[in-house]
Amino acid sequence: MTFRTISLLFILLHLFVNCTVIYFHWFTHCCQMEELIPRPIRTKCQEKAAIDHNPGFQPYYVCLAQCQLEELEVIDGEELHLEKLYPLTAKLPADYRHAVRQAIDECDAWLQGKKKERRRPDGKAHCPLIGMEVENCLHRTTFSNCPNSRWKASITCNKVRQGLPFC
């Protein structure tokens, strides 16, 4: 690889990482989202993921997501059972519960449709990527369906909601 190619790859990676962080910021800033995973499971899996990976790095979050969804029996080997997330929505306010359940249904259909294309972890990864794919889909789709009662009405957030590019 030439220096120019390596530099270009570095710039693209930098933009991808920064844009992902920026987009995650809008999830939490524009839509008041709640944790779906019960705290005891989150805590158990945080400890488990931290044994092999440092928090703040991608492998930690990949293993954390995988662990949480396996604990809830949403992931069973290669099989997905997103319907097992429904009981966790019972405590949510009605409009937000509807958005989360809609996200569960949309993500289930999307992930089942791409079952054959599902990414396998590379040689350096210790955990399958499916947990992170489920988590990312649920966050993205819940954000897209965020009820007005939980939406921060601001110029910036409304532009994000319209899907205008921000990076």
N, C-alpha and C positions, 0 to 999 in steps of 0.2 A: 504494500500500500504506500502511496505517496504521502508526503506531508500534507498536501492539499486535501486529499481524500480523508485522512485522519482528522484534520482540522474541521472539515465539513461534518463528519460524523459526530465529532465532539459538540459542535454548535447545535446540530439537530437533537442530540441527546439532551443537551442543556435546555433547549426550548421545550422538549417533551416533558422533562421533569418539572420545569418551572410552570408550564401551562397546566400540568396535572395538579400541582400544588395550588395554583391560582383557582382552578376550577373547583377543587375541594373547598377552598375558602368560601366560594359562593354558595356551596351546599349549605354550610353552617351559617353564613351571614344572611342569606336571602330567605331561606326557608327554615323555620323552627322545626328541626327534625329530632326525633326521640330515638334512643337506643332500643333496638328490638331484642337483642340478646340479653338474657337475664344476667345481672351482675355476678352471681357466683360462677357461672360458666365463663364469662369474660375474664374474671380474675384467675380462675384455674388455667385457662388457655394462655393468658398473658405469661404466667409463670412457666408453663410448659414450653412456649415458643422462645422464651428468654434463655432457656437452658443452652440452646444451640445457636441462637442468633441475637444480635444486639438490637434492642428497640431503636427505631428510627431508620432502619435499613429494610429494603424490600423483602428479603427472605423472612424476616420476623413477621411482617404483616401477612405474607402469603401463608405461613404456617399458623398464625393466629386465626385467620379466617377459616382455614381448613379445619382446625381443631374445634372451633365453635360450632361449625355446621355439622361436624361428625358427632359432637356431644349431643346435639339436638336431633340426631338421626336424619338430618336433611340430606346429608351425603352418606351413602353406603357403598363404598368402593367406587365403581363407575356410575352408579345409579343416583339420580336426584329425586328427592321427595319434598319439593318446596311446599306442598300442602301442609306439612308438619309445622310450618311457621304460622299458620292461621290462628292457633290458640294464643300465640304471643301477642296478637293484635287486639284481643278482647278488652284489654285495659285502656286502649287508646280512645280518644274522643272520636265520635262517629265520622266526622269529615276526614280526619287524618287516617282513621282505620280504613276507610274506603280507599284512600290513595295508596296505602301500603298494600292492601289486598289486591288492588289493581296492579301494582308493581309485581307482586308475587306471581299473579297469573301471566302477565306479559313476559316476565323473565323466565318463567317455567317454559312457556311456548318457545321463546327465543333460544334458550339453552338446549331444549330437547331437539329443536331444529338443527342446531349446529353440533350435535353429539359426535358425529363422525369427524368434524373438523377440530374438535377440542384440543387445545394445546397441551402438550406433554411438558413436564419440567425438563430443563436442560440438565446436563450432567452435574452442574454445581448446585442445583436446587434440591432441597431435602423434602419438600412438600409438593403435592399436586397443585396446579394452578386453579382448579375448578372452584375451590372455596372463594378465592379472590374474584373470579369471574362472577360468581353468584352475588357476592357482596357489592361489587362495583355496579352490577346491573340493578340491584335493589335500590342503592343510593341514587343512581342516575334517574331511574324511572320514578321513584317516589318524589324526587326533586322536580321532575317534569310535571307531575300531577299534584304538586303542592297546593293544598287548599288556600283560598284567599285569606282565611282566618289566621294562617300561619306564615303568610308571605309578607316580607318587609317591602312595602310600596315605596320604592325610591327610584330615581332615574336609572341608577346603575343596575339595580336588581331587575327592573322592568326590561332593560336592554338585554340582560342575561336571559330572562324568561323568553324573550322574542327570538333567542338563538343567534344574536349578533356575535360575530367573532370578537374575542377579547384578548387574543394572544397572536 
